[in-house]
Amino acid sequence: MRIETLSFRTLPTLVLVLTFLSYASYHVTRKTISMVKSVLDPKTAELGLSPWPSPHILRTYVTGWAPFNTPSGTSMLGLITTYQTLASIFLYVNSA
């Protein structure tokens, strides 16, 4: 397919379709922060917030990731969640 053979109305449609498919594939493959929290901060599993079926098995193997395995790691994850919530609310209100 050569670009010269495409009409002027076909190019924006092609760009729209390719952009939609790329964003859709990105969102299908990414993991949400709620799924990753139990790996970043091992204390999250102790609070009962683990998405895994048996957190007591994973507790012996998971030590967390820096800087979330520090004493203030759980609060940093809470700040990230708060930021994401406020950003989504702002985007919704801004689009209305």
N, CA, C and O atoms as a Tinker XYZ file with bonds, in Angstrom:
   384  protein
     1  N      0.854000   -1.170000    0.000000    73     2
     2  CA     0.000000    0.000000    0.000000    64     1     3
     3  C      0.900000    1.234000    0.000000    63     2     4     5
     4  O      1.699000    1.434000    0.915000    81     3
     5  N      0.763000    2.031000   -1.009000    73     3     6
     6  CA     1.548000    3.262000   -1.108000    64     5     7
     7  C      0.726000    4.427000   -0.595000    63     6     8     9
     8  O     -0.490000    4.467000   -0.783000    81     7
     9  N      1.387000    5.375000    0.053000    73     7    10
    10  CA     0.693000    6.522000    0.634000    64     9    11
    11  C      0.097000    7.410000   -0.459000    63    10    12    13
    12  O     -0.952000    8.020000   -0.252000    81    11
    13  N      0.751000    7.489000   -1.611000    73    11    14
    14  CA     0.237000    8.333000   -2.675000    64    13    15
    15  C     -1.115000    7.836000   -3.197000    63    14    16    17
    16  O     -1.914000    8.628000   -3.697000    81    15
    17  N     -1.370000    6.538000   -3.084000    73    15    18
    18  CA    -2.618000    5.992000   -3.610000    64    17    19
    19  C     -3.787000    6.168000   -2.644000    63    18    20    21
    20  O     -4.940000    6.003000   -3.043000    81    19
    21  N     -3.514000    6.497000   -1.388000    73    19    22
    22  CA    -4.589000    6.697000   -0.423000    64    21    23
    23  C     -5.179000    8.091000   -0.561000    63    22    24    25
    24  O     -4.466000    9.055000   -0.842000    81    23
    25  N     -6.470000    8.187000   -0.363000    73    23    26
    26  CA    -7.112000    9.494000   -0.453000    64    25    27
    27  C     -6.867000   10.309000    0.815000    63    26    28    29
    28  O     -6.416000    9.783000    1.832000    81    27
    29  N     -7.172000   11.587000    0.731000    73    27    30
    30  CA    -6.962000   12.483000    1.865000    64    29    31
    31  C     -7.861000   12.117000    3.040000    63    30    32    33
    32  O     -7.479000   12.344000    4.188000    81    31
    33  N     -9.034000   11.560000    2.792000    73    31    34
    34  CA    -9.955000   11.173000    3.863000    64    33    35
    35  C     -9.575000    9.826000    4.482000    63    34    36    37
    36  O     -9.976000    9.528000    5.608000    81    35
    37  N     -8.820000    9.027000    3.770000    73    35    38
    38  CA    -8.441000    7.712000    4.274000    64    37    39
    39  C     -7.320000    7.806000    5.295000    63    38    40    41
    40  O     -7.297000    7.014000    6.237000    81    39
    41  N     -6.401000    8.730000    5.148000    73    39    42
    42  CA    -5.255000    8.845000    6.055000    64    41    43
    43  C     -5.665000    9.141000    7.503000    63    42    44    45
    44  O     -5.172000    8.453000    8.397000    81    43
    45  N     -6.530000   10.114000    7.790000    73    43    46
    46  CA    -6.930000   10.318000    9.186000    64    45    47
    47  C     -7.645000    9.098000    9.783000    63    46    48    49
    48  O     -7.486000    8.797000   10.966000    81    47
    49  N     -8.419000    8.410000    8.968000    73    47    50
    50  CA    -9.094000    7.209000    9.453000    64    49    51
    51  C     -8.081000    6.129000    9.788000    63    50    52    53
    52  O     -8.210000    5.445000   10.803000    81    51
    53  N     -7.083000    5.976000    8.949000    73    51    54
    54  CA    -6.035000    4.999000    9.210000    64    53    55
    55  C     -5.264000    5.339000   10.481000    63    54    56    57
    56  O     -4.960000    4.454000   11.280000    81    55
    57  N     -4.949000    6.614000   10.669000    73    55    58
    58  CA    -4.245000    7.044000   11.886000    64    57    59
    59  C     -5.106000    6.792000   13.125000    63    58    60    61
    60  O     -4.600000    6.338000   14.151000    81    59
    61  N     -6.401000    7.083000   13.030000    73    59    62
    62  CA    -7.307000    6.856000   14.157000    64    61    63
    63  C     -7.378000    5.382000   14.519000    63    62    64    65
    64  O     -7.318000    5.032000   15.698000    81    63
    65  N     -7.502000    4.526000   13.537000    73    63    66
    66  CA    -7.603000    3.084000   13.796000    64    65    67
    67  C     -6.309000    2.550000   14.394000    63    66    68    69
    68  O     -6.344000    1.778000   15.352000    81    67
    69  N     -5.173000    2.950000   13.842000    73    67    70
    70  CA    -3.894000    2.486000   14.385000    64    69    71
    71  C     -3.650000    2.992000   15.803000    63    70    72    73
    72  O     -3.134000    2.257000   16.645000    81    71
    73  N     -4.016000    4.237000   16.071000    73    71    74
    74  CA    -3.868000    4.780000   17.417000    64    73    75
    75  C     -4.766000    4.043000   18.402000    63    74    76    77
    76  O     -4.333000    3.703000   19.504000    81    75
    77  N     -6.007000    3.795000   18.015000    73    75    78
    78  CA    -6.932000    3.076000   18.890000    64    77    79
    79  C     -6.426000    1.670000   19.182000    63    78    80    81
    80  O     -6.460000    1.230000   20.331000    81    79
    81  N     -5.965000    0.971000   18.177000    73    79    82
    82  CA    -5.466000   -0.390000   18.381000    64    81    83
    83  C     -4.214000   -0.417000   19.258000    63    82    84    85
    84  O     -4.056000   -1.319000   20.081000    81    83
    85  N     -3.324000    0.561000   19.091000    73    83    86
    86  CA    -2.120000    0.585000   19.922000    64    85    87
    87  C     -2.455000    0.883000   21.380000    63    86    88    89
    88  O     -1.905000    0.244000   22.277000    81    87
    89  N     -3.351000    1.842000   21.636000    73    87    90
    90  CA    -3.743000    2.119000   23.022000    64    89    91
    91  C     -4.524000    0.956000   23.626000    63    90    92    93
    92  O     -4.348000    0.638000   24.802000    81    91
    93  N     -5.375000    0.325000   22.842000    73    91    94
    94  CA    -6.134000   -0.815000   23.351000    64    93    95
    95  C     -5.204000   -1.964000   23.712000    63    94    96    97
    96  O     -5.387000   -2.600000   24.750000    81    95
    97  N     -4.218000   -2.238000   22.883000    73    95    98
    98  CA    -3.276000   -3.322000   23.206000    64    97    99
    99  C     -2.419000   -2.970000   24.417000    63    98   100   101
   100  O     -2.065000   -3.856000   25.195000    81    99
   101  N     -2.081000   -1.702000   24.589000    73    99   102
   102  CA    -1.322000   -1.287000   25.772000    64   101   103
   103  C     -2.142000   -1.511000   27.039000    63   102   104   105
   104  O     -1.626000   -2.058000   28.013000    81   103
   105  N     -3.394000   -1.104000   27.044000    73   103   106
   106  CA    -4.212000   -1.236000   28.238000    64   105   107
   107  C     -4.583000   -2.680000   28.533000    63   106   108   109
   108  O     -4.844000   -3.019000   29.687000    81   107
   109  N     -4.612000   -3.527000   27.535000    73   107   110
   110  CA    -4.899000   -4.937000   27.767000    64   109   111
   111  C     -3.718000   -5.620000   28.446000    63   110   112   113
   112  O     -3.910000   -6.523000   29.260000    81   111
   113  N     -2.503000   -5.197000   28.121000    73   111   114
   114  CA    -1.331000   -5.893000   28.630000    64   113   115
   115  C     -0.758000   -5.306000   29.915000    63   114   116   117
   116  O      0.075000   -5.955000   30.547000    81   115
   117  N     -1.159000   -4.129000   30.322000    73   115   118
   118  CA    -0.564000   -3.543000   31.526000    64   117   119
   119  C     -1.277000   -4.031000   32.777000    63   118   120   121
   120  O     -2.454000   -4.391000   32.740000    81   119
   121  N     -0.555000   -4.037000   33.867000    73   119   122
   122  CA    -1.120000   -4.452000   35.144000    64   121   123
   123  C     -1.468000   -3.215000   35.959000    63   122   124   125
   124  O     -0.732000   -2.228000   35.948000    81   123
   125  N     -2.575000   -3.271000   36.653000    73   123   126
   126  CA    -2.977000   -2.142000   37.469000    64   125   127
   127  C     -2.155000   -2.109000   38.748000    63   126   128   129
   128  O     -1.535000   -3.103000   39.126000    81   127
   129  N     -2.155000   -0.967000   39.406000    73   127   130
   130  CA    -1.364000   -0.817000   40.623000    64   129   131
   131  C     -1.887000   -1.724000   41.734000    63   130   132   133
   132  O     -1.110000   -2.137000   42.595000    81   131
   133  N     -3.177000   -2.047000   41.740000    73   131   134
   134  CA    -3.700000   -2.921000   42.778000    64   133   135
   135  C     -3.159000   -4.337000   42.642000    63   134   136   137
   136  O     -3.044000   -5.046000   43.641000    81   135
   137  N     -2.828000   -4.760000   41.439000    73   135   138
   138  CA    -2.250000   -6.083000   41.252000    64   137   139
   139  C     -0.768000   -6.111000   41.619000    63   138   140   141
   140  O     -0.238000   -7.163000   41.977000    81   139
   141  N     -0.103000   -4.972000   41.533000    73   139   142
   142  CA     1.328000   -4.918000   41.756000    64   141   143
   143  C      1.671000   -4.571000   43.200000    63   142   144   145
   144  O      2.809000   -4.776000   43.623000    81   143
   145  N      0.714000   -4.050000   43.966000    73   143   146
   146  CA     0.995000   -3.590000   45.329000    64   145   147
   147  C      1.547000   -4.686000   46.223000    63   146   148   149
   148  O      2.446000   -4.426000   47.023000    81   147
   149  N      1.037000   -5.894000   46.111000    73   147   150
   150  CA     1.497000   -6.956000   47.003000    64   149   151
   151  C      2.930000   -7.367000   46.704000    63   150   152   153
   152  O      3.590000   -7.940000   47.571000    81   151
   153  N      3.426000   -7.095000   45.518000    73   151   154
   154  CA     4.809000   -7.409000   45.189000    64   153   155
   155  C      5.727000   -6.263000   45.592000    63   154   156   157
   156  O      6.842000   -6.498000   46.057000    81   155
   157  N      5.268000   -5.021000   45.416000    73   155   158
   158  CA     6.091000   -3.870000   45.771000    64   157   159
   159  C      6.284000   -3.751000   47.278000    63   158   160   161
   160  O      7.389000   -3.472000   47.743000    81   159
   161  N      5.222000   -3.958000   48.036000    73   159   162
   162  CA     5.261000   -3.801000   49.486000    64   161   163
   163  C      4.772000   -5.079000   50.137000    63   162   164   165
   164  O      3.580000   -5.376000   50.057000    81   163
   165  N      5.644000   -5.852000   50.783000    73   163   166
   166  CA     5.202000   -7.109000   51.386000    64   165   167
   167  C      4.239000   -6.916000   52.550000    63   166   168   169
   168  O      3.547000   -7.863000   52.925000    81   167
   169  N      4.168000   -5.707000   53.141000    73   167   170
   170  CA     3.237000   -5.471000   54.244000    64   169   171
   171  C      1.801000   -5.415000   53.770000    63   170   172   173
   172  O      0.882000   -5.598000   54.568000    81   171
   173  N      1.589000   -5.166000   52.489000    73   171   174
   174  CA     0.238000   -5.112000   51.949000    64   173   175
   175  C     -0.460000   -6.455000   52.102000    63   174   176   177
   176  O     -1.664000   -6.497000   52.353000    81   175
   177  N      0.267000   -7.543000   51.957000    73   175   178
   178  CA    -0.318000   -8.872000   52.122000    64   177   179
   179  C     -0.742000   -9.096000   53.574000    63   178   180   181
   180  O     -1.734000   -9.780000   53.827000    81   179
   181  N     -0.004000   -8.530000   54.528000    73   179   182
   182  CA    -0.371000   -8.674000   55.934000    64   181   183
   183  C     -1.648000   -7.910000   56.263000    63   182   184   185
   184  O     -2.354000   -8.270000   57.205000    81   183
   185  N     -1.953000   -6.869000   55.509000    73   183   186
   186  CA    -3.163000   -6.092000   55.730000    64   185   187
   187  C     -4.391000   -6.733000   55.097000    63   186   188   189
   188  O     -5.507000   -6.246000   55.279000    81   187
   189  N     -4.196000   -7.819000   54.357000    73   187   190
   190  CA    -5.305000   -8.483000   53.704000    64   189   191
   191  C     -5.685000   -7.865000   52.379000    63   190   192   193
   192  O     -6.813000   -8.048000   51.922000    81   191
   193  N     -4.782000   -7.139000   51.746000    73   191   194
   194  CA    -5.072000   -6.452000   50.491000    64   193   195
   195  C     -4.420000   -7.135000   49.296000    63   194   196   197
   196  O     -4.308000   -6.535000   48.227000    81   195
   197  N     -3.994000   -8.368000   49.463000    73   195   198
   198  CA    -3.292000   -9.055000   48.388000    64   197   199
   199  C     -4.272000   -9.634000   47.380000    63   198   200   201
   200  O     -5.263000  -10.251000   47.772000    81   199
   201  N     -4.013000   -9.448000   46.083000    73   199   202
   202  CA    -4.890000  -10.041000   45.079000    64   201   203
   203  C     -4.614000  -11.517000   44.862000    63   202   204   205
   204  O     -5.376000  -12.192000   44.171000    81   203
   205  N     -3.539000  -12.027000   45.441000    73   203   206
   206  CA    -3.184000  -13.426000   45.246000    64   205   207
   207  C     -4.038000  -14.300000   46.158000    63   206   208   209
   208  O     -4.428000  -13.853000   47.237000    81   207
   209  N     -4.335000  -15.519000   45.761000    73   207   210
   210  CA    -5.237000  -16.367000   46.548000    64   209   211
   211  C     -4.680000  -16.772000   47.905000    63   210   212   213
   212  O     -5.446000  -16.928000   48.855000    81   211
   213  N     -3.373000  -16.945000   48.022000    73   211   214
   214  CA    -2.801000  -17.378000   49.298000    64   213   215
   215  C     -1.578000  -16.535000   49.629000    63   214   216   217
   216  O     -0.460000  -16.921000   49.285000    81   215
   217  N     -1.760000  -15.385000   50.291000    73   215   218
   218  CA    -0.623000  -14.508000   50.577000    64   217   219
   219  C      0.359000  -15.094000   51.583000    63   218   220   221
   220  O      1.520000  -14.687000   51.611000    81   219
   221  N     -0.086000  -16.050000   52.419000    73   219   222
   222  CA     0.832000  -16.610000   53.410000    64   221   223
   223  C      1.929000  -17.447000   52.748000    63   222   224   225
   224  O      3.005000  -17.600000   53.325000    81   223
   225  N      1.686000  -17.988000   51.566000    73   223   226
   226  CA     2.715000  -18.731000   50.847000    64   225   227
   227  C      3.738000  -17.764000   50.256000    63   226   228   229
   228  O      4.939000  -18.030000   50.302000    81   227
   229  N      3.275000  -16.652000   49.704000    73   227   230
   230  CA     4.169000  -15.693000   49.074000    64   229   231
   231  C      4.961000  -14.869000   50.081000    63   230   232   233
   232  O      5.993000  -14.297000   49.729000    81   231
   233  N      4.506000  -14.798000   51.309000    73   231   234
   234  CA     5.150000  -13.940000   52.299000    64   233   235
   235  C      6.595000  -14.352000   52.560000    63   234   236   237
   236  O      7.438000  -13.504000   52.852000    81   235
   237  N      6.884000  -15.641000   52.458000    73   235   238
   238  CA     8.247000  -16.080000   52.733000    64   237   239
   239  C      9.206000  -15.749000   51.601000    63   238   240   241
   240  O     10.415000  -15.669000   51.821000    81   239
   241  N      8.687000  -15.554000   50.391000    73   239   242
   242  CA     9.550000  -15.313000   49.251000    64   241   243
   243  C      9.642000  -13.841000   48.872000    63   242   244   245
   244  O     10.663000  -13.408000   48.336000    81   243
   245  N      8.612000  -13.075000   49.135000    73   243   246
   246  CA     8.558000  -11.687000   48.684000    64   245   247
   247  C      9.140000  -10.772000   49.757000    63   246   248   249
   248  O      8.711000  -10.798000   50.910000    81   247
   249  N     10.122000   -9.966000   49.361000    73   247   250
   250  CA    10.708000   -9.008000   50.305000    64   249   251
   251  C     10.412000   -7.578000   49.909000    63   250   252   253
   252  O     10.812000   -6.658000   50.622000    81   251
   253  N      9.741000   -7.360000   48.821000    73   251   254
   254  CA     9.385000   -6.011000   48.391000    64   253   255
   255  C     10.467000   -5.367000   47.558000    63   254   256   257
   256  O     11.562000   -5.909000   47.407000    81   255
   257  N     10.150000   -4.211000   47.022000    73   255   258
   258  CA    11.061000   -3.462000   46.180000    64   257   259
   259  C     11.320000   -2.094000   46.807000    63   258   260   261
   260  O     10.422000   -1.482000   47.385000    81   259
   261  N     12.552000   -1.629000   46.683000    73   259   262
   262  CA    12.895000   -0.310000   47.189000    64   261   263
   263  C     12.205000    0.738000   46.336000    63   262   264   265
   264  O     12.107000    0.545000   45.125000    81   263
   265  N     11.738000    1.800000   46.881000    73   263   266
   266  CA    11.693000    2.262000   48.258000    64   265   267
   267  C     10.439000    1.833000   49.000000    63   266   268   269
   268  O     10.160000    2.344000   50.084000    81   267
   269  N      9.668000    0.889000   48.426000    73   267   270
   270  CA     8.404000    0.505000   49.039000    64   269   271
   271  C      8.568000   -0.531000   50.155000    63   270   272   273
   272  O      7.592000   -0.833000   50.842000    81   271
   273  N      9.752000   -1.078000   50.356000    73   271   274
   274  CA     9.955000   -2.031000   51.441000    64   273   275
   275  C     10.472000   -1.364000   52.709000    63   274   276   277
   276  O     10.880000   -2.051000   53.646000    81   275
   277  N     10.459000   -0.037000   52.752000    73   275   278
   278  CA    10.841000    0.711000   53.947000    64   277   279
   279  C      9.615000    0.877000   54.848000    63   278   280   281
   280  O      8.508000    0.545000   54.425000    81   279
   281  N      9.775000    1.375000   56.067000    73   279   282
   282  CA     8.611000    1.561000   56.938000    64   281   283
   283  C      7.550000    2.505000   56.363000    63   282   284   285
   284  O      6.370000    2.373000   56.690000    81   283
   285  N      7.949000    3.442000   55.524000    73   283   286
   286  CA     6.967000    4.359000   54.934000    64   285   287
   287  C      6.517000    3.905000   53.544000    63   286   288   289
   288  O      5.894000    4.676000   52.815000    81   287
   289  N      6.821000    2.681000   53.180000    73   287   290
   290  CA     6.485000    2.186000   51.849000    64   289   291
   291  C      4.998000    2.081000   51.604000    63   290   292   293
   292  O      4.532000    2.402000   50.511000    81   291
   293  N      4.244000    1.640000   52.589000    73   291   294
   294  CA     2.800000    1.513000   52.422000    64   293   295
   295  C      2.154000    2.876000   52.217000    63   294   296   297
   296  O      1.228000    3.010000   51.416000    81   295
   297  N      2.633000    3.885000   52.932000    73   295   298
   298  CA     2.066000    5.226000   52.743000    64   297   299
   299  C      2.433000    5.802000   51.375000    63   298   300   301
   300  O      1.654000    6.563000   50.801000    81   299
   301  N      3.614000    5.449000   50.842000    73   299   302
   302  CA     3.965000    5.907000   49.495000    64   301   303
   303  C      3.039000    5.278000   48.453000    63   302   304   305
   304  O      2.632000    5.942000   47.500000    81   303
   305  N      2.709000    4.004000   48.634000    73   303   306
   306  CA     1.763000    3.364000   47.724000    64   305   307
   307  C      0.380000    3.995000   47.844000    63   306   308   309
   308  O     -0.338000    4.115000   46.850000    81   307
   309  N      0.007000    4.396000   49.047000    73   307   310
   310  CA    -1.259000    5.094000   49.232000    64   309   311
   311  C     -1.281000    6.438000   48.530000    63   310   312   313
   312  O     -2.306000    6.837000   47.977000    81   311
   313  N     -0.144000    7.144000   48.551000    73   311   314
   314  CA    -0.055000    8.424000   47.841000    64   313   315
   315  C     -0.176000    8.228000   46.330000    63   314   316   317
   316  O     -0.800000    9.038000   45.644000    81   315
   317  N      0.414000    7.162000   45.818000    73   315   318
   318  CA     0.299000    6.874000   44.388000    64   317   319
   319  C     -1.150000    6.593000   44.019000    63   318   320   321
   320  O     -1.637000    7.076000   42.996000    81   319
   321  N     -1.838000    5.820000   44.841000    73   319   322
   322  CA    -3.245000    5.509000   44.584000    64   321   323
   323  C     -4.103000    6.768000   44.666000    63   322   324   325
   324  O     -5.009000    6.955000   43.855000    81   323
   325  N     -3.821000    7.631000   45.643000    73   323   326
   326  CA    -4.560000    8.880000   45.771000    64   325   327
   327  C     -4.339000    9.766000   44.554000    63   326   328   329
   328  O     -5.284000   10.360000   44.035000    81   327
   329  N     -3.102000    9.855000   44.101000    73   327   330
   330  CA    -2.802000   10.646000   42.908000    64   329   331
   331  C     -3.551000   10.104000   41.691000    63   330   332   333
   332  O     -4.124000   10.875000   40.921000    81   331
   333  N     -3.549000    8.789000   41.516000    73   331   334
   334  CA    -4.248000    8.198000   40.371000    64   333   335
   335  C     -5.748000    8.450000   40.447000    63   334   336   337
   336  O     -6.386000    8.707000   39.426000    81   335
   337  N     -6.307000    8.378000   41.633000    73   335   338
   338  CA    -7.741000    8.627000   41.796000    64   337   339
   339  C     -8.081000   10.076000   41.466000    63   338   340   341
   340  O     -9.030000   10.345000   40.729000    81   339
   341  N     -7.300000   11.013000   42.016000    73   339   342
   342  CA    -7.556000   12.426000   41.739000    64   341   343
   343  C     -7.342000   12.762000   40.265000    63   342   344   345
   344  O     -8.077000   13.574000   39.702000    81   343
   345  N     -6.347000   12.150000   39.641000    73   343   346
   346  CA    -6.108000   12.402000   38.217000    64   345   347
   347  C     -7.269000   11.895000   37.376000    63   346   348   349
   348  O     -7.669000   12.556000   36.418000    81   347
   349  N     -7.814000   10.740000   37.714000    73   347   350
   350  CA    -8.944000   10.224000   36.936000    64   349   351
   351  C    -10.191000   11.072000   37.149000    63   350   352   353
   352  O    -10.959000   11.284000   36.210000    81   351
   353  N    -10.404000   11.559000   38.369000    73   351   354
   354  CA   -11.552000   12.442000   38.623000    64   353   355
   355  C    -11.384000   13.752000   37.851000    63   354   356   357
   356  O    -12.336000   14.253000   37.252000    81   355
   357  N    -10.170000   14.300000   37.869000    73   355   358
   358  CA    -9.911000   15.545000   37.137000    64   357   359
   359  C    -10.138000   15.366000   35.642000    63   358   360   361
   360  O    -10.727000   16.232000   34.995000    81   359
   361  N     -9.673000   14.247000   35.090000    73   359   362
   362  CA    -9.874000   14.006000   33.662000    64   361   363
   363  C    -11.352000   13.874000   33.325000    63   362   364   365
   364  O    -11.796000   14.349000   32.280000    81   363
   365  N    -12.111000   13.236000   34.198000    73   363   366
   366  CA   -13.546000   13.089000   33.957000    64   365   367
   367  C    -14.260000   14.444000   34.013000    63   366   368   369
   368  O    -15.079000   14.761000   33.150000    81   367
   369  N    -13.939000   15.235000   35.040000    73   367   370
   370  CA   -14.588000   16.546000   35.201000    64   369   371
   371  C    -14.152000   17.483000   34.070000    63   370   372   373
   372  O    -14.956000   18.267000   33.566000    81   371
   373  N    -12.901000   17.401000   33.680000    73   371   374
   374  CA   -12.404000   18.283000   32.631000    64   373   375
   375  C    -13.024000   17.967000   31.280000    63   374   376   377
   376  O    -13.151000   18.858000   30.440000    81   375
   377  N    -13.408000   16.733000   31.054000    73   375   378
   378  CA   -13.985000   16.377000   29.753000    64   377   379
   379  C    -15.474000   16.694000   29.663000    63   378   380   381
   380  O    -16.047000   16.694000   28.573000    81   379
   381  N    -16.094000   16.962000   30.793000    73   379   382
   382  CA   -17.544000   17.238000   30.784000    64   381   383
   383  C    -17.866000   18.634000   30.327000    63   382   384
   384  O    -19.037000   19.009000   30.268000    81   383
